[in-house]
Amino acid sequence: MSDQVNSPSHYKQGRTEAIEVIEDAVAGADDVVSGYLLGQTLKYLLRMWHKGNSLQDAQKADWYLRRLIARMQGNA
């Protein structure tokens, strides 16, 4: 049985674990909230083919990305 807390299978697809990609990507964020929004966007994109509802994960990624863009434009 897989460990759904410490090592869920949908985060460990490919050569690199999703958390490592996200940590590297958000390290240069302008602020904590922008880093969070980018991290959430990536989380949903990186696991979307591995959880059973790809469309829903793509829509969630889009939602977070739109919030990040609005924040960067000064609208959030």
C-alpha positions in Angstrom: 0.0 0.0 0.0 1.3 3.4 -0.9 1.9 6.2 1.7 -0.7 8.8 0.7 0.6 11.4 3.1 4.4 11.3 2.7 4.8 9.9 -0.8 1.6 9.8 -2.8 2.0 8.1 -6.2 0.5 11.0 -8.2 3.4 13.3 -7.0 6.1 10.8 -7.9 5.7 10.4 -11.6 8.8 10.7 -13.8 12.3 11.3 -12.6 11.7 14.2 -10.2 9.1 14.5 -7.4 6.6 17.3 -7.9 7.6 19.0 -4.6 11.2 19.5 -5.8 10.0 21.1 -9.1 7.7 23.4 -7.2 10.3 24.4 -4.5 12.8 25.3 -7.3 10.1 27.3 -9.2 8.8 29.4 -6.3 12.2 30.2 -4.9 12.4 33.3 -7.0 8.9 34.6 -6.4 8.4 38.3 -5.7 6.3 37.5 -2.6 4.8 34.6 -0.6 1.4 34.8 -2.1 2.7 34.9 -5.7 4.9 31.9 -4.9 1.9 30.1 -3.4 -0.2 30.7 -6.5 2.6 29.5 -8.8 3.1 26.5 -6.6 -0.6 25.5 -6.7 -0.7 26.0 -10.5 2.3 23.7 -10.9 0.9 21.2 -8.5 -2.2 20.7 -10.5 -0.4 20.6 -13.8 2.3 18.2 -12.7 -0.2 15.6 -11.4 -3.1 16.1 -13.8 -2.6 12.9 -15.8 -2.2 10.7 -12.7 -5.3 11.3 -10.6 -8.2 10.3 -12.8 -9.7 13.7 -13.5 -7.4 15.6 -15.9 -9.9 18.2 -16.9 -10.6 19.2 -13.3 -6.9 19.5 -12.5 -6.4 21.6 -15.6 -9.3 23.9 -14.6 -7.8 24.3 -11.1 -4.4 25.1 -12.5 -6.1 27.7 -14.7 -7.9 29.2 -11.7 -4.7 29.7 -9.7 -2.8 31.0 -12.8 -5.5 33.6 -13.4 -5.2 34.8 -9.8 -1.4 35.0 -10.1 -1.7 37.0 -13.4 -4.3 39.4 -11.8 -1.9 39.8 -8.8 1.0 40.6 -11.1 -1.2 43.1 -12.9 -2.1 44.8 -9.6 -5.7 43.6 -9.8 -5.7 41.3 -6.8 
